Structures are given as structure tokens and as C-alpha cells.
Amino acid sequence: MDPKEESDAVNDIEIEMGPIDYILVEWPDRQPDGSALPHLADLVDRGLIRLLDLVVVAKGEDGSIATAGIADLGDEFAVFEGVSSGLLGDEDLSEAGSALEPGTTAALLVYENTWAAPFATAVRRSGGQLVASGRIPVNDLIAALDELESAA
């Protein structure tokens, strides 16, 4: 099959998939305590997200970067043991580590927004494509709301 035919064959496959995001959450001076895990599990259980990767990254005081196994963190993390799609490589982990402050531990999560899959698929089928996206930090939103309230 020539490359053009192969590309057309892939395009003809109807895959319903939502946008893929990643987050890197840092805990200064300690490891995560697991208190956020039930909320993450709830998002997965309700089908709002599909967790593709979960990696724990630690940055030593000397700047060294290491990953930890989920099982090393305690029993409450066991539900996420083995969550790995293979999307993350050494370069990704190094980039995540460079974003961290020395002496911190972080969780790097890659997830599909399954709640958005029908919309995203319809957009792709209609020829649309994402050209920009972004996030508004919660603290910025709170500050803007406070400012509006003060002005009123």
C-alpha cells in the first residue's frame, strides 16, 4: 500500500477520542499524601477522563531527577499501578524534572478528556481542527472576581 492510500485508510477509521492533556503537580519538600487520589479515581470511574500515564518524578536538592514507582508511595496509590500508555519518554520526564524546584516531588499525568470525545470527534469529522487552547489559573479567576466585587 502506498503512503497516500495508507494515510487515507487511517483517516477513514472512525475513532472517537477526546483531547489529550497533561498536568505536572508539584509537592514541595515531601511526597504526595494520597488525599487527591480519590478525586482522580472518581474522574476515571465516572468516565470523565481516561488516565493514560501517571509518573512520579522527584528532583533532588542537587538537581538530579528520578522517577518512583507508584507502588513505592503506599497502598492508597495501588489502584493506579501500571498506568502507562508508553507516550512518555525520557525526554518528557527530563523536561518535567526541569520544571520542578529542587527537593520536590511531582506527579505527571497524561489523560484523555473523554467527556469531550463526541464533540471533538464531530469537529474533526467536519474538517475542523484545534488551533489554540489554554487555561485560566484559578488564582487569576479569583482575583478578577474579587476585583469585580470591589468595584461594585
N, C-alpha and C positions, 0 to 999 in steps of 0.2 A: 504494500500500500504506500503510495507516495505521501509526502508530508502534508500536502494540501488535503487529500482525502482523509488522512488520519485526524487532522485538525477539525475538519467538518464532522467527522464521526464523534469526536469528543464534544463538539458544540451541540450536536443533536441529542446527546444524553441529557435527560431532564433530571437535574439534581436540585432538590430543594435544600438550600443551605443559607443560614443567616450570616451576618457579618462576624468576622473573627476579630477579637480584641485581645490585648494583653494588659496586665497591670503588674507593677512591681511595688510591693508593700513592705516598708522597712520598719523594724523594731529596734530602736536604739538600746544599746547595752544589754540586750537579752534576747532570748528566743521567744517566738510566739507562744502564748499560753493555751491556745486552742479555743478560746472563748468565741472567736469568729467562725469556727468550723461549722457549728450547727446552722448558721445562716447560709453559708456556702452550700452545705448539703441540702438545705431547703430549696435553694435556687435550682439545684440539679434535680431534686426529687419532683419539683413542680414543672419541670421541663422548660424553664425559662432560659437556662444556659446548659450547654454541654461542655464539661471540663475536658480540655484536650491535653493540657500539660500542667503539672504542678511541681515546681522545683524549689527547694530551699537553698538559698545562697547566703554564705557568710563571708564577711570581709574582716580580716584580722586587723589589728592595730598597725601592723606593718604593711598593710595594703594587699596582702595575699588573699586570694579568692578561693573558696572551697564550696562544694555542694554537700548537702547532707541528705541521707535517705529519709523518707517520710517516717519510716518505722523507728528511726533513731530519736524522733521527737516525743514519742509516747503513744499509748494505746488510743487516745482520742483522735489521733491522726490516721489510724489504721484504715479507716474507710476510704482514704484517698491513696493508699498504697498501690503502686503500679500505674497511676495515671500518667501516661506518656504516649504521645502520638508520634514522636520522632521528629516533630517540626523544629524543636530547639536543638541547636548545635553548640559547639564550643564557643564560637564567635558570639552567639547570643548571650551565653552565660557570662562571658568576659565583659560584654557591653553592659549587662545588668550589674555586674560587680563594680564596674567603673562608676556607675551612678550612685553607689552606696557610700555612706560615710564609714570611715574605719571603725571597727568594733561593733558593727551592726549585723543583724540577721534579717533576711528578707524572704518573702515568698513571691515567686514569679509564676503567674497564672496565665495560661492561654485558654480562651474559651470562645465557643460559638454562641452567639445571641440567637438561640433557637426561636424565641418569641417573635423575632423579626424575619424568620425564614420565608414565610409566604409572601410578604411584601417585597423583600429583597429579590426573591426568585421572579416575581411578576415584573419588577423593574428591569432585571436582566433580560427576561424574555421579550420585553417591549423595546429593547435596544438601549435602555438607559444604563448609565454607569456612574459610580460614585466618583466625584471629582474633589471633594473635600469633606472633612469631618473634624470634630473637635469636642472638647469637654469644657464646661464651665466649672471651675473648682467651687466646692460647696462654700468655702470661706468667702469667696468673691460674691456669691449669691447672697449670703447672709449680710455682708457689708452693704451691698446695694439695697437690700430690703430695709436695713437699719437706716440708711441714708434717706430713703423714700419716707419712712415713718417719721424721721426727724424733721423733714421738710413739710410735712402735713400739718 
